[in-house]
Structure formats: C-alpha cells, structure tokens
Amino acid sequence: MAVDLPLRENENIQGDVLAGFKKDQMVLLMLTFEDGIRARSWLRRVIPRIATTRQVAEFNRAFSAARKLSGGDPTALKATWMGLSFTYSGLERLLGKAPYPSADPTTTLGAFQQGPVPRANDLGDRDDSNPSHWLFGNNKTEGQLHAVLTIASDTAKDLENTVTEQRELAAQYGISIAFQQVGATLEGSRRGKEHFGFKDGVSEPGVRGFDEPDPLRPEWVKDHPGTRLIPAGEFVVGHQRVGNAPNPLPAWAFEGSFQVVRRLAQDVPGWWAQIARQLPVLKEAKAIPADATMEWVAARVVGRWRSGTPVAKCPHADQPFNTVAANDNDISFLNDLEGHTTPLFSHLRKTNPRDGLQERPGADPFPEDPVMDRRRIMRRGSPYGAPFDPTSEGPGGPDAARGLLFVCYQSDLVQQFEFIQKAWIDSPAFPPNRPEQPGPDAMVGFTGAVNWEHEGGEPVNLSFQRFVRTEGAVYAFLPSITMLKALADGRLPGEEPATGQPVDTFLPVPDRQPKDGKSWYWAFRTVAGEQRYRAISIAHGNDHTDRKETDDQPVDTWDSFTGVTQVDCLLPFPDRQNVDGKTFYWLFHSTATQQRYRVVSIANGDDHRDAKEHDDAPLSTWPALDGVARVDFVLPVPDRQRVNGVSLYWVFHTLNGVQRHRVISIADGEQHANGIVRGDRRLAAWSSFAGIDKVTAVLPIPDMKQVGGRSWYWVFHRDRYRVVSMLNSGDHDDQIEVPDRPTGLWTSLTVN
Ligand code: HEM
C-alpha cells in the first residue's frame, strides 16, 4: 500500500527542518543589515537559493539509495543547500516596524522577541558561559545580529565557493558578517562523532507525513525501530501538534520554525580527566564492577558507548564494529526505572526520558504520547574545530577551539528547547521526587552534585563539573518560502496594507535636509478634490520611519501659491538653493486645460516665508520644454548637477495621455539658459519602471544618495510605490530594489 507522505513534496517549508541538510561541511553566516530596504533587495536575490523540503528530501532519498547500492558515500551526488532565518530585530528591520507588540516572555513569541541574552541566567549561561564572553549573539562585538544564513555542502571546496559568493552578494546590499561559524564532520574513525568521542545524531524524531510509518507499529518510523513519529506541528508552525494542542502563533508564522543556535565549546581533556577522577571513587564505593574502565563510566554518563551502542542494550561493553548496534534507537527504560544501567543523570535520559520517567518512584511511567512527544527537538548541528590531539601543536592542540555547533528546530522555543535545557538538563531535581536528587546532566549540564544510583547500596554522591561552555547563542525564526517572499516586500504574509491617499508631489523643506536626523518634506495631495499640503518627516537610518508633522492645509495659505489649484511639481533653481537664506523654485501647476509655471521663493526659518518672484508664464518660454504640454515631475541627474555651470535633469511629461521622459540642461545664471540634451523616450526605457504607466513623483531616499555608486529613490505611481536604484555614472543603469507596495504603508500620508 502506497503511503501518503505529503510533507516530502512540500515546497514551502525550508529544507533543513524536516529533511535535514545532513552535510559534512557547514557555515553559518551571522548577518547584520545596515539598511532594511537594501536587505529586502538582497533577500529577493537569495530566495531562489533557499532549499525547500522537497528538494532536500528528494536528494537525501537518492543519496541513501545510491549508498545502499555502492556501500559507501556516492561522491557523484553532491549538493550545496542554503537556509535562512531571522532574529526578532532582523524581522523588525526588514519590515520597518515591530512584527508584533511586546509579548509575554513565558511564551515562544516572548522568548524570540527577547533573544537568548536576557534568558541566559535561566538557561545556565552563567559564569564563563555568560553572554559577555560570547562570540556572537550578545550584540556587543559586531553590532546587532539580524539573520543566520546556513550554507551546507558535501565538500569543503563547494562550501567555500558558496560562502564567498554569498559574502560578496551580502556586501553589495550593505550587509555585514557579524560572525562566521564553521562546522564540519570529524574525519576518519571519528566520523559521525562529537568531540568527547561519542557518536552523535543517532536519535532524531520521525515526523508524521514525512517519514514512513512501520506497517505493524504505525506510531514508529519504518526500518527505524524505536524512532517515534511525532506530529509535524512540533517542528513546523501551523501543522497538527501532539494531542491536537492549539497553535498560539500568528498566521504569518505558518510553516516556519524556530531555530536555536548555540556554540558549545567542549573541554575534551577536562571532561575525560573528570571521568578518570570519578572511576576510583565509584570503585571504592563498590558502585561499579571492579574491572570497570573509564570507557565504561563515560558510556553511562552519555547513555551510549562511543560507537553509539545503547548502554541499555549492551551494558557490559561497546560493540565497535556493529553498525546496527551503533544506530540502535530501540531503547526502553521500563526495566531500568531507577537508572541502575543507564543513569537518570545520563545525557540520554535527561534529554529524552522516553518510557522511563515517573512522577515519583513506584508510580506508573508517563506515556510517551503526549508527555514526551511534545518535548522533542530536531537537532541539526555539527562539531566545529579539530579533534583533540595532545601531541599536536596546531589545530588539534589542547587549547584550540572545538565543540558542538548546536542547532535545533522546534515550533515552541519555551516548551521544547528551553524546557529540555532548564527543566531537564540543568535541573538537579530531574527526574523528580527521587530519594536523592539525580543531579544535572553529567555530560553537558551544570556543575553540581550527581547521585550515582546502583543496585549494591546507597547512591554515591559525586561532584561533577561542567566542561561545556556556551560561547554564542541565537534565537531565530526560519520562515516559510511564502513568508520570505512577503518579507522581501517589507510585509508579513497575509498583511493587508491599508490603501493610501496617493501623493501628487513632494517638496523638500529647504533648511531641513536633514534636521535632527530627519529630512522634512511638504507633501502635496488632492483631498476631496482640493489641493492640500502637510509637512512630513522621514527619519534617516534603516527603517526610514515616516511621520506626519503638520495637519493638512489648503495650498493657497501660501502667499506665493495664490490662484494655484493643482501643484504638479516644484523644481529648485540649480544655483539659487539656500542662497542668502532663500531657495528659488519653478512651480509647475495646472488648471483643467493648461499647465503654467511661476517662480516662487521660500526663506529658511521656522515660518518659511514664501514669495511669488515671477508671475505665471507658459511652458513655451522654455526651449527645453519644446513640445511639452504638461510637466509631471523633474528628476536631477545625480552626477550631473552644476558640472561646469550646467545641470542635467530628466523631465517626465505626459503627451496625448502617454508619459515620456527627456533629458534637459539648465545653465546657472540669470537667464537659466536651457535646452534639450536627449529627446523623448517612453517610460519603458527604464527597466525600474517596468509595469508602470504613469509615475506621479520620485523622491530620492534622503540618506541613500550616492551610496556605493548608486542613488536610491521611492517611485510613486497611482496608489503604489516601489524602491529603485540607479548607478550614478555611465548610462545610469537602474533596477527595482523593492517591488510595488501600497502607498497606504506611508503613515505620514495616510493618518489624518
Ligand atoms: C556539547 C554539548 C553536547 C554534546 C557533546 C552532545 C552529545 C550527544 C550525544 C553523543 C548524544 C547521543 C547520540 C544521539 O542520540 O544523537 C546526544 C543525544 C541527544 N542530545 Fe545532546 N549533546 C550536547 C548538547 C545537547 C543539548 C544542549 C541538548 C538540548 C538542549 C541536547 C539534546 C539531545 C537530545 C534530544 C538527544 C537525543 C536523546 C535521545 O533521543 O536518545 N544535547 N547528544
């Protein structure tokens, strides 16, 4: 019977969560966005490279099939996968606003909003693990961390190529690398093992709808005895959860997953020296056999032998050459509720107590569904650093950095990762109500007293130190592909932006460009058939937060605007800007039948006194406007202002209902001699205007003029706007940076 596994076909969930990249080489690029709008443009470039569940699942299936046939890793089958997640401040920067209001810190939204730093103490990140020592995630070293780009490859070469390519792409969009964290499978006999020497990544949850169920025991994964099938909603937001628990997360989070990244440094000699110290103590107390070795004790601290073989199945010795035993996940603790074989403080029983957890000794063990199943996490980490080699003076040496790059996915940060870390790993009183507290996880938990229970007598109280140190931590959200696309447009999926009052034109307030970190404009709009204006401000910086500064006023409250019914555009004189405290403008305005222009001046100062300097005149007095019926707006050519006393402009105008643009020149001087430099062209000649039939206004982004050789603009057309950029030189190559969004997103234009 064919089994329906719809999640294997899913093209919306990123590939690492359910399918798993499973690559030997990985790099996490921790990114800082200088500017939210530019980061959106970068995101649009990156999205096609983000791996989906379907792609990764298909590859992994083909890889396993080929491996079965050839008996080794098929070298011809290679892939480089990418995944992308954002921190709360990363989402905030992309959206230009908080993704949600302040959330209760006991919820996953609250945890994500806070990030790991304020929660460090609770999660055991104290003393030398405290955030002030972290290499990333503490916001001290390289600025805020906004995104984590995961790149995973089969070969070091492919990884390096993609990392270089992605670093370069990021740099083009003002994105810096706050930290680059590598991870790589250890080589030779250590392959698949973590640095203490134990096989890692054996027990991963199966996922309903993704992994095939065992026909005889449908709660377990086929061909993986002991691996339970967990509802997908425990790892992917919005799917069914254990016990049909409600999903408290907003709709935009659908098919995303919360990612935890922790750099956990491992002191390998320290850890083994501790095992060596405990061995004679345990022997003296007759808690372990007289011939027990360090390997024997260490295996109990982990719960598996080095090979991966479970202590529960093979209590006496490892099975180093038995690959079936090494991958055995069919472990039950029902016959070992006291932890005499696999101790209660072992890493295995602390992180997944399976069927062996009681409320108190003598009580019935908790059922795995729903109690244990809702605490599972999807681990996707990798070791980093060279293996310990006491004879090495190089990377293997005792002082070299090495550890576990711990990465896991879940739909609830608090009830899954944090619960395991806090309530299980670090808590000495877990499992609860024992006559003597079991102590913290003896492999990775806190420094503390561990009680070694055994059949022969009283528990032996041992003092265990922690040899795992936290060196960096991030909480991130790995969005669905749908959400990534929405974020590239600066919105959350399903967010219905309010429709806005279209704008007719903007006039920069001459002496406030900028003032106090904001640039000010008068925005002219037609409200209820009447031309009005209001002052607005746009903050410099990443979010360009805009604000209405004054209420709407009719335009004729300005002395110089008397008789004006429709303002089309205001063009500052090239050579009369802020001269003796005044700026002169050509004001193009129209009635139903005709456009005319006049000269006005605006003085600096709080009341911006204006004056009409020249009466209305027809456009025909300008040679440069020959054949123009109506000027819509004028855009200065960024690198051609007052070059040898001449300035160039693009003039956009409408003739017979079709908007076109030409290039004109205006010379400095009394006469402002002007002429046509290049004749009319259709709008479509600019690729950044694709799909636009008429542009109403173009506003240079105030702090993004001539940034990295490009100038950035907001282009308003009808009730929408987009962000475009243009090279400052040559043929002024232009491109769309952020596609259309409703002008309703401009608070300054929409609020009354
Ligand atoms: C340096 C730190 C760590 C090391 C060296 C380490 C090592 C291991 C090893 C050797 C195993 C057994 C093999 C396997 O089933 O994959 C394991 C299992 C596991 N670890 Fe860790 N681990 C570390 C940190 C953590 C942390 C911080 C967590 C969670 C907060 C965690 C959660 C788990 C879980 C859930 C399992 C599977 C248990 C099972 O289902 O049997 N580990 N780890």
Boltz pocket constraint, residues with backbone or C-beta under 6 A from the ligand:
constraints:
  - pocket:
      binder: B
      contacts: [[A, 194], [A, 195], [A, 196], [A, 198], [A, 199], [A, 200], [A, 201], [A, 202], [A, 203], [A, 204], [A, 264], [A, 265], [A, 266], [A, 302], [A, 304], [A, 347], [A, 348], [A, 351], [A, 352], [A, 377], [A, 403], [A, 404], [A, 406], [A, 417], [A, 420], [A, 421], [A, 425], [A, 444], [A, 468]]
      max_distance: 6.0
